């Protein structure tokens, strides 16, 4: 699956939505931590916030790459897939742009296929010419 790359404003909106959704998820998770575990709570909060920050960084790098005079489309595709992986768990969050919800849902549904490919031996993933 290789979904089409959306425009810069939609990429920014997606990254912002992931940041909001990750922050909300962090606060839901923190409800399960008893008082007195401040260090653990801080670690959980930092991890979820890092998820949102990573989405923003991927979107920024993708917009920069795609908008450059000589874009490296392989790099752009990898950045897009990174952003999809970060956003996928939040595909049904209300902040996710409507235009991307179906793409994210399909991306998440195909995750098990990608995981199976990643677990396959390298020789099984190469073509007859010996290239992946």
C-alpha positions in Angstrom: 0.0 0.0 0.0 1.4 3.4 -1.0 -1.2 6.1 -0.3 -0.9 9.3 -2.3 0.9 12.2 -0.6 -1.4 15.0 0.6 -0.7 18.7 0.3 1.4 20.6 2.9 -1.6 22.0 4.8 -3.1 18.6 5.2 0.2 17.2 6.4 0.5 19.9 9.0 -3.1 19.3 10.1 -2.4 15.6 10.4 0.7 16.1 12.5 -1.1 18.6 14.8 -4.0 16.1 15.2 -1.5 13.4 16.2 0.0 15.7 18.8 -3.4 16.4 20.3 -4.5 12.8 20.2 -1.2 11.6 21.8 -1.6 14.2 24.6 -5.2 13.1 25.3 -4.1 9.4 25.3 -1.3 10.3 27.8 -3.8 11.8 30.2 -6.1 8.8 29.9 -3.1 6.5 30.6 -2.1 8.5 33.6 -5.4 7.9 35.2 -4.2 4.3 35.8 -1.1 5.4 37.7 -1.5 5.6 41.5 -0.4 8.8 43.3 3.2 8.7 44.5 4.6 7.4 41.2 5.7 10.8 39.9 8.7 9.6 38.0 6.7 6.9 36.2 4.0 9.4 35.4 6.5 11.8 33.9 8.0 9.1 31.8 4.6 8.1 30.4 3.8 11.8 29.6 7.2 12.3 27.9 6.7 9.2 25.8 3.3 10.2 24.5 4.5 13.8 23.9 7.5 12.4 22.0 5.0 10.6 19.7 3.3 13.9 18.8 6.7 15.6 18.4 7.9 12.9 16.1 4.7 13.3 13.9 5.4 17.1 13.6 9.0 16.5 12.7 8.1 13.9 10.1 5.5 16.2 8.6 7.9 19.1 8.6 10.7 17.1 7.0 8.2 15.7 4.4 6.9 19.2 3.5 10.5 20.4 3.2 11.6 17.4 1.0 8.6 17.5 -1.3 8.9 21.3 -1.7 12.6 21.3 -2.5 14.0 22.1 -5.9 15.1 18.5 -6.4 13.1 16.3 -4.0 14.3 12.8 -3.1 10.9 11.0 -3.6 12.2 7.8 -1.9 13.0 9.9 1.2 9.6 11.6 0.9 7.8 8.2 0.7 9.7 7.0 3.8 8.8 10.1 5.7 5.1 9.8 4.6 5.1 6.2 5.8 6.6 7.3 9.1 3.9 9.9 9.6 1.2 7.3 8.7 2.7 4.9 11.3 2.6 7.6 13.9 -0.9 8.7 13.0 -2.5 5.3 12.4 -3.4 4.5 16.0 -5.4 7.7 16.1 -7.2 7.2 12.8 -10.6 7.7 14.4 -9.7 10.7 16.5 -12.0 13.7 15.8 -9.0 16.0 15.1 -7.7 13.8 12.3 -8.6 15.5 9.0 -11.6 13.8 7.4 -9.8 13.5 4.1 -7.2 11.2 5.7 -9.3 9.0 7.9 -9.9 6.3 5.3 -6.3 6.3 4.3 -5.2 5.9 7.9 -7.8 3.1 8.6 -6.5 1.2 5.5 -2.9 1.8 6.6 -3.6 0.4 10.0 -5.5 -2.6 8.5 -2.5 -3.4 6.4 -0.1 -3.2 9.4 -0.2 -6.9 10.0 0.9 -7.5 6.4 3.8 -5.1 6.8 4.8 -6.8 10.0 4.7 -10.2 8.4 7.0 -8.9 5.6 9.4 -7.4 8.2 9.6 -10.8 10.0 10.3 -12.7 6.8 13.9 -13.7 6.1 15.8 -11.2 3.9 16.1 -13.8 1.1 12.3 -14.2 1.0 12.0 -10.4 0.5 14.4 -10.0 -2.4 13.7 -10.3 -6.1 15.4 -12.7 -8.4 18.0 -10.1 -9.1 18.8 -10.0 -5.4 17.4 -6.6 -4.7 14.5 -5.9 -2.3 
